[in-house]
Amino acid sequence: MGSNIAKPIVIASFIGTAFASSLIIKDYFGGKKYEGCNTAENKVIIITGANTGIGLETAKELAKKNAKVIMACRDVVKCEKARQDIVVDSKNKYVYCRKLDLSSLESIRNFSERFHDENNRLDILINNAGVMRCPYTKTKEGFELQLGVNHLGHFYLTNLLLDLLKKSAPSRIINVSSIAHTRGKINKDDLNSEKNYDPGDAYAQSKLANILFTKELASKLKDTGVTVNAVHPGIVDTEITRHMGFAKSYVATLLLKPIIWMFIKTPLQGAQTSLYAALSPDLDKVSGKYYSNCEEKEVASQAKDEETAKWLWLVSEKWTRL
């Protein structure tokens, strides 16, 4: 009889130990938490893609710090629901939803015009929205979707808002990139992936473009009081991974997710480096750098190519008709 009682105890003990161990592992891989700067009061902040994932957690944290937060999102219904939750949780009524579809230059212009009408300053722009490894699709203007949203849309938006950023200096721009840039290549012969399309390669190219844009913009903004840096949030469990192979397989998800869960960040953990880049006093005059886990990191050699950065800028200007 004693052995019959002991078995459930042993099993329960094993399960408890395994669960506790998984939490320790997850916490370790979660990376550093940004704990500085208790207030962002009087700061006007735009966050693209702020209704889900990393963007949502970034918006929550900045609202708690009393910033005026503009959630720039494609889906205004989802945005409004998220906004209401943030207002209740943060007790900050200065949180707003604004329509922004980064796959449409017209939508970007409309957002910029409305923002200029409603605000006379912009302290922080967080270019967070993104798409990842999606089937071949084009934007309204004919750009491959990942290049169009992840790079060209943010390139255009940033340039349209530069006047307010300069007026509000010291101000900051944060471009959310990825470690995927290390396997990226700017395909000058087929930038729009029309001859050959590989979802992973196109994503890596767009993330490399984020860093080249960051470095070239930092050079152009020298001595203006506006800084721009890129961040890698880490490997994060968000909706952006919905087009990845394992995410489409029910069996793979069922078997792998409990294991993967331990080694990937939550959206809140993924937001920490964006918060660091946006608020840390240590970065007051730092520009053109790349951060991960709230620390400066080296970029891949192709992300240091000044000639390619200048070429990409000129092409981006031409394609967005700046």
Residue frames as qw, qx, qy, qz and C-alpha x, y, z in Angstrom:
[[0.000, 0.884, 0.468, 0.000, 0.00, 0.00, 0.00],
 [0.332, -0.769, 0.088, 0.539, 2.85, 2.36, 0.87],
 [0.393, -0.129, 0.578, 0.703, 4.41, 1.89, -2.55],
 [0.194, 0.636, 0.667, 0.335, 1.08, 2.71, -4.21],
 [0.146, -0.941, -0.231, 0.199, 0.95, 6.03, -2.34],
 [0.469, -0.558, 0.298, 0.616, 4.60, 6.75, -3.06],
 [0.495, 0.275, 0.592, 0.574, 4.24, 6.54, -6.82],
 [0.123, 0.876, 0.385, 0.263, 1.95, 9.59, -7.20],
 [0.384, -0.877, 0.053, 0.285, 4.22, 11.52, -4.84],
 [0.578, -0.266, 0.475, 0.608, 7.29, 10.66, -6.91],
 [0.380, 0.524, 0.569, 0.507, 5.50, 11.57, -10.14],
 [0.077, -0.957, -0.271, -0.070, 4.23, 14.85, -8.69],
 [0.499, -0.719, 0.207, 0.438, 7.70, 15.64, -7.37],
 [0.560, 0.023, 0.539, 0.629, 9.23, 14.93, -10.79],
 [0.227, 0.741, 0.494, 0.395, 6.67, 17.12, -12.57],
 [0.262, -0.950, -0.124, 0.119, 7.19, 19.93, -10.07],
 [0.559, -0.516, 0.347, 0.549, 10.97, 19.75, -10.42],
 [0.488, 0.282, 0.574, 0.594, 10.76, 19.68, -14.22],
 [0.081, 0.880, 0.399, 0.244, 8.42, 22.67, -14.28],
 [0.384, -0.878, 0.051, 0.281, 10.62, 24.66, -11.88],
 [0.591, -0.255, 0.464, 0.609, 13.68, 23.82, -13.98],
 [0.387, 0.550, 0.544, 0.501, 11.91, 24.96, -17.15],
 [0.100, -0.968, -0.226, -0.032, 11.09, 28.30, -15.51],
 [0.512, -0.678, 0.264, 0.456, 14.74, 28.77, -14.52],
 [0.545, 0.083, 0.566, 0.613, 15.86, 27.99, -18.08],
 [0.216, 0.776, 0.483, 0.343, 13.27, 30.37, -19.55],
 [0.268, -0.945, -0.061, 0.179, 14.31, 33.15, -17.18],
 [0.572, -0.432, 0.397, 0.573, 17.96, 32.65, -18.15],
 [0.407, 0.245, 0.606, 0.638, 17.25, 32.83, -21.87],
 [0.061, 0.874, 0.482, -0.018, 14.88, 35.76, -21.31],
 [0.463, 0.478, -0.007, 0.746, 17.84, 38.15, -21.23],
 [0.242, -0.111, -0.387, 0.883, 18.32, 41.38, -19.35],
 [0.053, -0.808, -0.585, -0.031, 15.51, 43.57, -18.08],
 [0.233, 0.449, -0.029, 0.862, 15.74, 47.33, -18.51],
 [0.432, -0.640, -0.585, 0.248, 15.13, 48.85, -15.09],
 [0.302, -0.160, -0.086, 0.936, 16.27, 52.44, -15.57],
 [0.123, -0.100, -0.239, -0.958, 14.36, 55.67, -16.22],
 [0.089, 0.358, 0.848, -0.380, 11.20, 55.53, -14.13],
 [0.310, 0.719, 0.385, -0.489, 9.41, 58.21, -16.13],
 [0.358, 0.190, 0.549, 0.731, 8.84, 59.23, -19.73],
 [0.072, 0.788, 0.497, -0.357, 6.47, 62.05, -18.80],
 [0.182, 0.827, -0.072, -0.527, 6.01, 64.74, -21.47],
 [0.191, -0.301, 0.783, 0.510, 7.53, 62.44, -24.10],
 [0.740, 0.420, 0.051, -0.523, 5.55, 61.91, -27.31],
 [0.293, -0.334, 0.873, 0.203, 6.24, 58.43, -28.66],
 [0.771, 0.319, -0.219, -0.506, 5.13, 56.61, -31.82],
 [0.415, -0.259, 0.871, 0.033, 5.28, 52.81, -31.88],
 [0.598, 0.258, -0.476, -0.591, 4.46, 51.00, -35.12],
 [0.665, -0.022, -0.737, -0.122, 2.78, 47.62, -34.83],
 [0.070, -0.330, 0.609, -0.718, 1.81, 48.37, -31.23],
 [0.737, -0.193, 0.027, -0.647, -1.29, 46.21, -30.91],
 [0.989, -0.088, -0.103, -0.051, 0.45, 42.82, -30.61],
 [0.879, 0.142, -0.196, 0.411, 3.68, 41.20, -29.47],
 [0.568, -0.119, -0.180, 0.794, 6.76, 43.26, -28.73],
 [0.026, 0.404, 0.180, 0.896, 5.10, 46.48, -29.85],
 [0.554, -0.638, -0.385, -0.371, 2.19, 45.98, -27.47],
 [0.743, -0.461, -0.301, 0.380, 4.48, 45.31, -24.51],
 [0.418, 0.107, -0.018, 0.902, 6.60, 48.33, -25.43],
 [0.208, -0.548, -0.273, -0.763, 3.47, 50.50, -25.51],
 [0.680, -0.607, -0.406, -0.063, 2.32, 49.15, -22.14],
 [0.686, -0.300, -0.230, 0.622, 5.63, 49.90, -20.45],
 [0.247, 0.206, 0.080, 0.944, 5.92, 53.40, -21.90],
 [0.379, -0.623, -0.368, -0.578, 2.32, 54.20, -20.94],
 [0.718, -0.551, -0.372, 0.206, 3.13, 53.13, -17.38],
 [0.541, -0.196, -0.075, 0.814, 5.97, 55.64, -17.47],
 [0.082, 0.778, 0.356, -0.511, 3.44, 58.39, -18.33],
 [0.181, -0.174, 0.519, 0.817, 4.46, 58.97, -21.94],
 [0.612, 0.487, 0.107, -0.613, 1.99, 60.09, -24.58],
 [0.400, -0.147, 0.859, 0.283, 1.86, 56.96, -26.73],
 [0.620, 0.446, -0.157, -0.626, 0.62, 56.78, -30.32],
 [0.622, -0.036, 0.780, 0.060, -0.08, 53.21, -31.37],
 [0.395, 0.533, -0.388, -0.640, 0.39, 53.20, -35.15],
 [0.467, -0.018, 0.883, -0.042, -1.36, 50.07, -36.42],
 [0.163, -0.002, -0.728, -0.666, -2.89, 48.57, -39.55],
 [0.377, -0.459, -0.781, -0.194, -5.86, 47.01, -37.72],
 [0.120, -0.408, 0.229, -0.875, -7.52, 49.84, -35.80],
 [0.773, -0.405, -0.238, -0.427, -10.14, 47.54, -34.24],
 [0.856, -0.157, -0.371, 0.324, -7.48, 45.37, -32.58],
 [0.351, 0.319, -0.267, 0.839, -5.53, 48.51, -31.76],
 [0.380, -0.527, 0.003, -0.760, -8.48, 50.10, -29.98],
 [0.872, -0.388, -0.273, -0.124, -9.06, 47.00, -27.87],
 [0.748, 0.004, -0.319, 0.582, -5.39, 46.94, -26.89],
 [0.107, 0.465, -0.129, 0.869, -5.45, 50.69, -26.20],
 [0.601, -0.578, -0.125, -0.538, -8.37, 50.38, -23.81],
 [0.898, -0.292, -0.274, 0.181, -6.56, 47.65, -21.86],
 [0.567, 0.208, -0.232, 0.762, -3.42, 49.79, -21.66],
 [0.159, -0.572, 0.021, -0.804, -5.32, 52.85, -20.43],
 [0.774, -0.534, -0.159, -0.301, -7.00, 50.84, -17.66],
 [0.895, -0.151, -0.228, 0.352, -3.79, 49.08, -16.65],
 [0.530, 0.181, -0.138, 0.817, -1.51, 52.15, -16.75],
 [0.134, -0.809, -0.438, 0.368, -4.08, 54.76, -15.65],
 [0.196, -0.378, 0.305, 0.852, -2.67, 56.87, -18.49],
 [0.521, 0.655, 0.471, -0.279, -5.37, 58.34, -20.75],
 [0.227, 0.803, -0.322, -0.447, -2.83, 59.74, -23.22],
 [0.393, -0.135, 0.858, 0.301, -2.68, 56.61, -25.36],
 [0.543, 0.543, 0.011, -0.640, -4.05, 56.84, -28.90],
 [0.670, 0.168, 0.680, 0.246, -4.70, 54.56, -31.88],
 [0.309, 0.699, -0.210, -0.610, -3.90, 55.81, -35.36],
 [0.894, 0.373, 0.245, -0.037, -4.28, 53.99, -38.66],
 [0.035, 0.753, -0.581, -0.308, -0.97, 53.09, -40.31],
 [0.945, 0.207, 0.253, 0.020, -0.57, 50.47, -43.03],
 [0.309, -0.681, 0.492, 0.446, 3.14, 50.24, -43.81],
 [0.522, 0.141, 0.738, 0.404, 2.39, 48.38, -47.05],
 [0.276, 0.796, 0.468, 0.267, 0.81, 51.56, -48.45],
 [0.382, 0.070, -0.055, 0.920, 2.70, 54.80, -49.05],
 [0.239, -0.557, -0.311, -0.732, -0.63, 56.63, -49.14],
 [0.687, -0.614, -0.386, -0.036, -1.49, 55.33, -45.66],
 [0.652, -0.223, -0.202, 0.696, 1.93, 56.40, -44.39],
 [0.138, 0.312, 0.122, 0.932, 1.44, 59.90, -45.80],
 [0.454, -0.622, -0.376, -0.515, -2.02, 60.12, -44.25],
 [0.731, -0.502, -0.363, 0.285, -0.66, 59.04, -40.87],
 [0.507, -0.042, -0.091, 0.856, 2.14, 61.61, -41.04],
 [0.063, -0.460, -0.240, -0.852, -0.24, 64.42, -42.02],
 [0.595, -0.651, -0.374, -0.287, -2.61, 63.62, -39.18],
 [0.726, -0.369, -0.295, 0.500, 0.24, 63.33, -36.69],
 [0.330, 0.152, 0.010, 0.932, 1.56, 66.75, -37.74],
 [0.286, -0.573, -0.321, -0.698, -1.93, 68.22, -37.36],
 [0.716, -0.600, -0.314, -0.169, -2.33, 66.81, -33.85],
 [0.770, -0.492, -0.039, 0.404, 1.19, 67.17, -32.44],
 [0.228, 0.950, -0.191, 0.091, 3.94, 69.76, -32.42],
 [0.131, -0.684, 0.713, -0.074, 6.69, 67.44, -31.25],
 [0.970, 0.045, -0.218, -0.096, 7.97, 63.86, -31.49],
 [0.364, -0.758, 0.533, -0.099, 10.50, 62.61, -28.96],
 [0.366, -0.289, 0.880, 0.092, 10.81, 58.93, -29.83],
 [0.755, 0.333, -0.254, -0.505, 9.93, 56.93, -32.95],
 [0.480, -0.277, 0.832, -0.028, 10.03, 53.15, -32.53],
 [0.612, 0.364, -0.469, -0.522, 9.89, 51.40, -35.90],
 [0.451, -0.250, 0.811, -0.277, 8.73, 48.07, -34.54],
 [0.821, 0.311, 0.241, -0.414, 6.19, 46.59, -37.00],
 [0.036, 0.485, -0.798, -0.358, 7.24, 43.77, -39.26],
 [0.927, 0.167, 0.023, -0.334, 6.31, 40.73, -41.31],
 [0.285, -0.553, 0.779, 0.078, 8.33, 37.53, -41.50],
 [0.166, -0.141, 0.947, 0.234, 8.79, 34.71, -44.02],
 [0.584, 0.428, 0.404, -0.559, 5.41, 35.28, -45.66],
 [0.650, 0.382, 0.593, 0.284, 4.37, 33.88, -49.07],
 [0.301, 0.023, 0.302, 0.904, 5.32, 36.11, -51.99],
 [0.057, 0.836, 0.541, -0.076, 3.09, 39.16, -51.86],
 [0.356, 0.310, 0.090, 0.877, 3.43, 42.72, -53.09],
 [0.043, -0.482, -0.418, 0.769, 2.49, 45.98, -51.44],
 [0.386, 0.791, 0.385, -0.278, 0.10, 48.45, -53.03],
 [0.177, 0.863, -0.315, -0.352, 3.05, 50.09, -54.82],
 [0.867, 0.422, -0.260, -0.043, 4.48, 46.75, -55.99],
 [0.031, 0.647, -0.709, 0.278, 7.22, 46.18, -53.42],
 [0.619, -0.066, -0.777, 0.090, 7.90, 42.68, -52.10],
 [0.536, -0.733, -0.299, -0.295, 6.00, 42.68, -48.80],
 [0.760, -0.472, -0.183, 0.407, 8.87, 42.07, -46.37],
 [0.458, 0.098, 0.079, 0.880, 11.09, 44.68, -48.01],
 [0.091, -0.600, -0.347, -0.715, 8.12, 47.02, -48.34],
 [0.583, -0.742, -0.261, -0.205, 6.91, 46.83, -44.74],
 [0.792, -0.446, -0.118, 0.400, 10.09, 46.13, -42.80],
 [0.517, -0.167, 0.134, 0.828, 12.33, 48.60, -44.64],
 [0.146, 0.351, 0.385, 0.841, 10.70, 50.88, -47.21],
 [0.340, -0.753, -0.490, -0.278, 7.61, 51.66, -45.13],
 [0.581, -0.691, -0.188, 0.387, 9.68, 52.64, -42.11],
 [0.480, -0.015, 0.215, 0.850, 12.20, 54.48, -44.30],
 [0.003, -0.550, -0.434, -0.714, 9.38, 56.60, -45.73],
 [0.480, -0.774, -0.406, -0.070, 7.65, 57.15, -42.39],
 [0.626, -0.471, -0.110, 0.611, 10.87, 58.19, -40.66],
 [0.345, 0.121, 0.255, 0.895, 11.75, 60.71, -43.34],
 [0.167, -0.660, -0.459, -0.571, 8.26, 62.24, -43.21],
 [0.574, -0.768, -0.284, 0.005, 8.62, 62.71, -39.43],
 [0.687, 0.039, -0.173, 0.705, 12.21, 64.00, -39.36],
 [0.041, 0.608, 0.024, 0.792, 11.15, 67.64, -39.14],
 [0.626, -0.672, -0.073, -0.388, 9.37, 67.06, -35.83],
 [0.901, -0.244, -0.165, 0.320, 12.15, 64.84, -34.52],
 [0.510, 0.296, -0.105, 0.800, 14.69, 67.58, -35.23],
 [0.228, -0.660, -0.061, -0.713, 12.42, 70.21, -33.71],
 [0.776, -0.572, -0.076, -0.254, 12.07, 68.08, -30.55],
 [0.726, 0.278, -0.476, 0.411, 15.78, 67.24, -30.15],
 [0.008, -0.358, 0.927, 0.113, 17.23, 65.53, -28.26],
 [0.834, 0.132, 0.129, -0.520, 15.10, 62.79, -29.78],
 [0.324, -0.330, 0.879, 0.121, 15.52, 59.16, -30.76],
 [0.778, 0.276, -0.302, -0.477, 14.67, 56.70, -33.52],
 [0.477, -0.303, 0.821, -0.080, 14.76, 52.97, -32.82],
 [0.665, 0.321, -0.481, -0.473, 14.70, 50.47, -35.68],
 [0.772, -0.233, 0.553, -0.212, 13.78, 46.94, -34.64],
 [0.475, 0.519, -0.658, -0.268, 16.04, 44.67, -36.69],
 [0.963, -0.173, 0.107, -0.175, 17.09, 41.07, -36.03],
 [0.494, -0.503, 0.664, 0.249, 20.05, 38.75, -35.72],
 [0.757, 0.427, 0.487, 0.085, 18.74, 37.44, -39.06],
 [0.291, 0.925, -0.173, -0.170, 20.65, 40.34, -40.65],
 [0.400, -0.594, 0.661, 0.225, 23.81, 38.24, -40.26],
 [0.527, 0.110, 0.791, 0.292, 22.66, 35.95, -43.07],
 [0.404, 0.812, 0.328, -0.267, 21.23, 38.80, -45.13],
 [0.443, -0.066, 0.451, 0.772, 22.44, 40.12, -48.47],
 [0.327, 0.678, 0.123, -0.647, 21.29, 43.20, -50.35],
 [0.603, 0.240, 0.668, 0.364, 20.55, 41.78, -53.77],
 [0.043, 0.551, -0.131, -0.823, 21.26, 44.75, -56.02],
 [0.102, 0.086, -0.764, -0.632, 20.26, 42.79, -59.11],
 [0.426, -0.396, -0.719, -0.380, 16.91, 41.68, -57.67],
 [0.032, -0.154, 0.532, -0.832, 16.16, 43.81, -54.61],
 [0.608, -0.032, 0.093, -0.787, 12.42, 43.27, -55.07],
 [0.411, -0.109, 0.898, -0.110, 12.80, 39.45, -55.27],
 [0.685, 0.442, 0.017, -0.579, 11.02, 39.26, -58.63],
 [0.527, 0.461, -0.685, -0.202, 13.42, 36.79, -60.27],
 [0.600, -0.050, -0.781, 0.167, 13.68, 34.48, -57.30],
 [0.441, -0.601, 0.149, -0.650, 11.86, 34.53, -53.97],
 [0.590, -0.120, -0.745, 0.286, 12.88, 32.75, -50.80],
 [0.427, -0.815, -0.280, -0.274, 10.91, 33.87, -47.71],
 [0.736, -0.548, -0.078, 0.390, 13.87, 33.47, -45.35],
 [0.555, 0.091, 0.177, 0.808, 16.31, 35.28, -47.64],
 [0.000, 0.679, 0.314, 0.664, 13.86, 38.13, -48.21],
 [0.561, -0.797, -0.219, -0.038, 13.35, 38.52, -44.46],
 [0.724, -0.359, 0.032, 0.588, 17.09, 38.52, -43.79],
 [0.379, 0.375, 0.258, 0.806, 17.58, 41.12, -46.55],
 [0.216, -0.803, -0.294, -0.471, 14.94, 43.38, -44.97],
 [0.672, -0.712, -0.111, 0.172, 16.58, 43.11, -41.53],
 [0.643, -0.075, 0.147, 0.748, 19.99, 43.91, -43.02],
 [0.148, 0.620, 0.320, 0.701, 18.35, 46.88, -44.72],
 [0.459, -0.844, -0.265, -0.080, 17.17, 48.08, -41.28],
 [0.674, -0.540, 0.050, 0.501, 20.76, 48.28, -40.06],
 [0.482, 0.195, 0.318, 0.793, 22.17, 49.85, -43.23],
 [0.085, -0.784, -0.365, -0.495, 19.37, 52.43, -43.02],
 [0.583, -0.776, -0.172, 0.170, 20.22, 53.05, -39.36],
 [0.653, -0.303, 0.153, 0.677, 23.89, 53.66, -40.12],
 [0.312, 0.387, 0.373, 0.784, 23.29, 55.92, -43.12],
 [0.245, -0.834, -0.359, -0.341, 20.61, 57.91, -41.28],
 [0.636, -0.657, -0.116, 0.387, 22.92, 58.33, -38.27],
 [0.532, -0.028, 0.236, 0.813, 25.49, 59.86, -40.60],
 [0.069, 0.571, 0.420, 0.702, 22.95, 62.25, -42.11],
 [0.437, -0.812, -0.318, -0.220, 21.64, 63.28, -38.66],
 [0.657, -0.108, -0.294, 0.686, 25.04, 64.08, -37.19],
 [0.190, -0.052, -0.209, 0.958, 24.92, 67.21, -34.99],
 [0.333, -0.413, -0.415, -0.739, 21.11, 67.49, -35.20],
 [0.352, -0.248, 0.585, -0.688, 20.42, 66.06, -31.73],
 [0.890, 0.076, 0.018, -0.449, 18.48, 63.17, -33.26],
 [0.183, -0.431, 0.882, 0.056, 19.96, 59.72, -32.70],
 [0.865, 0.166, -0.183, -0.437, 19.06, 56.45, -34.40],
 [0.177, -0.416, 0.888, -0.085, 19.95, 52.93, -33.28],
 [0.721, 0.041, -0.555, -0.413, 18.93, 49.40, -34.23],
 [0.482, -0.363, 0.678, -0.420, 17.94, 46.61, -31.86],
 [0.505, 0.031, -0.833, -0.222, 17.59, 42.84, -31.93],
 [0.625, -0.442, 0.144, -0.627, 14.77, 41.81, -29.56],
 [0.330, -0.263, 0.891, -0.167, 15.84, 38.19, -29.37],
 [0.271, -0.125, -0.872, -0.388, 13.96, 35.09, -30.47],
 [0.310, 0.040, 0.442, -0.841, 10.46, 35.98, -29.34],
 [0.130, 0.359, 0.923, 0.043, 7.14, 34.12, -29.29],
 [0.256, 0.449, 0.138, -0.845, 4.94, 36.50, -31.29],
 [0.693, 0.542, 0.389, -0.273, 2.44, 36.46, -34.18],
 [0.270, 0.766, -0.438, -0.385, 5.23, 37.36, -36.61],
 [0.177, -0.341, 0.912, 0.142, 6.29, 33.67, -36.71],
 [0.712, 0.260, 0.461, -0.461, 2.90, 32.51, -38.04],
 [0.725, 0.592, -0.220, -0.274, 4.28, 31.86, -41.55],
 [0.033, -0.562, 0.826, -0.011, 7.18, 29.68, -40.35],
 [0.549, 0.094, -0.776, -0.294, 6.95, 25.98, -41.24],
 [0.252, -0.110, -0.888, 0.369, 6.64, 24.54, -37.75],
 [0.242, 0.171, 0.383, -0.875, 3.95, 27.09, -36.84],
 [0.594, 0.151, -0.335, -0.716, 1.70, 25.70, -39.60],
 [0.570, 0.026, -0.818, -0.073, 1.99, 22.10, -38.38],
 [0.679, -0.561, -0.006, -0.473, -0.35, 21.11, -35.56],
 [0.950, -0.178, -0.196, 0.165, 1.74, 18.05, -34.67],
 [0.583, 0.317, -0.257, 0.703, 5.03, 19.97, -34.72],
 [0.198, -0.617, 0.129, -0.751, 3.51, 22.73, -32.62],
 [0.828, -0.471, -0.087, -0.291, 2.15, 20.22, -30.11],
 [0.929, -0.099, -0.159, 0.320, 5.47, 18.39, -29.78],
 [0.584, 0.292, -0.128, 0.746, 7.96, 21.23, -30.10],
 [0.131, -0.784, -0.080, -0.602, 6.28, 24.21, -28.47],
 [0.720, -0.691, -0.061, -0.016, 6.79, 23.04, -24.85],
 [0.800, -0.145, 0.070, 0.579, 10.50, 22.62, -25.59],
 [0.359, 0.514, 0.167, 0.761, 10.87, 25.78, -27.66],
 [0.346, -0.859, -0.255, -0.278, 8.95, 27.73, -24.98],
 [0.724, -0.582, -0.060, 0.365, 11.87, 27.38, -22.57],
 [0.618, -0.129, 0.240, 0.737, 14.37, 28.93, -24.95],
 [0.186, 0.525, 0.363, 0.747, 12.47, 31.84, -26.48],
 [0.053, -0.057, -0.361, 0.929, 11.55, 35.16, -24.98],
 [0.121, 0.707, 0.665, -0.209, 8.11, 36.39, -24.06],
 [0.277, 0.769, 0.277, 0.505, 7.02, 39.59, -25.85],
 [0.364, -0.930, 0.004, -0.040, 7.71, 41.55, -22.64],
 [0.714, -0.433, 0.321, 0.447, 11.24, 40.17, -22.49],
 [0.593, 0.366, 0.425, 0.577, 11.65, 40.97, -26.18],
 [0.063, 0.926, 0.239, 0.286, 10.63, 44.59, -25.55],
 [0.605, -0.698, -0.052, 0.380, 13.42, 45.28, -23.08],
 [0.553, -0.102, 0.283, 0.777, 16.10, 46.31, -25.58],
 [0.115, 0.658, 0.433, 0.605, 13.65, 48.64, -27.36],
 [0.412, -0.878, -0.240, -0.030, 12.92, 50.27, -23.98],
 [0.665, -0.454, 0.108, 0.584, 16.64, 50.52, -23.27],
 [0.435, 0.208, 0.378, 0.791, 17.34, 52.16, -26.63],
 [0.061, -0.762, -0.434, -0.477, 14.40, 54.54, -26.20],
 [0.450, -0.857, -0.154, -0.197, 15.04, 55.66, -22.63],
 [0.811, -0.330, -0.124, 0.467, 18.51, 54.90, -21.30],
 [0.077, -0.973, 0.122, 0.182, 20.54, 58.03, -20.42],
 [0.620, -0.381, 0.535, 0.429, 23.63, 56.05, -21.43],
 [0.516, 0.339, 0.619, 0.486, 22.55, 56.43, -25.06],
 [0.070, 0.833, 0.248, -0.489, 21.91, 60.19, -24.97],
 [0.216, 0.796, -0.338, -0.453, 24.44, 60.93, -27.72],
 [0.410, -0.201, 0.854, 0.249, 24.95, 57.44, -29.14],
 [0.661, 0.540, 0.052, -0.518, 23.90, 56.87, -32.75],
 [0.597, 0.543, -0.531, -0.258, 24.32, 54.31, -35.50],
 [0.101, -0.363, 0.899, -0.223, 24.77, 51.36, -33.14],
 [0.707, -0.093, -0.591, -0.377, 23.17, 47.93, -32.77],
 [0.298, -0.378, 0.653, -0.584, 21.92, 46.52, -29.46],
 [0.733, -0.159, -0.610, -0.254, 20.79, 43.16, -28.14],
 [0.696, -0.432, -0.513, 0.257, 20.01, 42.22, -24.52],
 [0.241, -0.967, -0.078, 0.019, 20.47, 45.89, -23.58],
 [0.561, -0.543, 0.372, 0.501, 24.10, 45.79, -24.72],
 [0.398, 0.741, -0.342, -0.419, 25.92, 47.04, -27.80],
 [0.834, -0.008, 0.532, 0.146, 26.76, 44.23, -30.21],
 [0.136, -0.385, 0.609, 0.680, 28.82, 43.89, -33.36],
 [0.733, 0.483, 0.135, -0.459, 26.97, 43.74, -36.65],
 [0.850, 0.173, 0.419, 0.267, 27.80, 41.43, -39.54],
 [0.411, -0.263, 0.359, 0.796, 30.43, 42.60, -42.03],
 [0.170, 0.444, 0.633, 0.611, 27.82, 43.26, -44.73],
 [0.200, -0.870, -0.450, 0.023, 26.06, 45.65, -42.33],
 [0.405, -0.676, 0.083, 0.610, 29.21, 47.81, -42.30],
 [0.491, 0.247, 0.524, 0.650, 29.26, 48.31, -46.07],
 [0.021, 0.579, 0.167, -0.798, 28.99, 52.09, -46.47],
 [0.107, 0.178, -0.591, -0.780, 28.74, 51.93, -50.25],
 [0.186, -0.343, -0.890, -0.238, 25.78, 49.55, -50.08],
 [0.104, -0.591, -0.585, 0.546, 24.14, 51.70, -47.39],
 [0.082, 0.469, -0.125, -0.871, 24.36, 54.74, -49.66],
 [0.167, -0.009, -0.785, -0.596, 23.08, 52.74, -52.65],
 [0.157, -0.459, -0.871, 0.073, 20.14, 51.44, -50.63],
 [0.016, -0.569, -0.348, 0.745, 19.29, 54.95, -49.45],
 [0.148, 0.321, -0.385, -0.852, 19.19, 56.29, -53.01],
 [0.222, -0.166, -0.877, -0.391, 17.05, 53.38, -54.24],
 [0.140, -0.515, -0.769, 0.352, 14.71, 53.77, -51.26],
 [0.059, 0.492, 0.089, -0.864, 14.35, 57.49, -51.97],
 [0.214, 0.158, -0.611, -0.746, 13.54, 56.78, -55.60],
 [0.241, -0.261, -0.917, -0.184, 11.06, 53.99, -54.90],
 [0.144, -0.607, -0.663, 0.414, 9.19, 55.93, -52.21],
 [0.227, 0.694, 0.334, 0.596, 9.38, 59.15, -54.28],
 [0.433, -0.676, -0.295, 0.518, 10.70, 61.23, -51.41]]
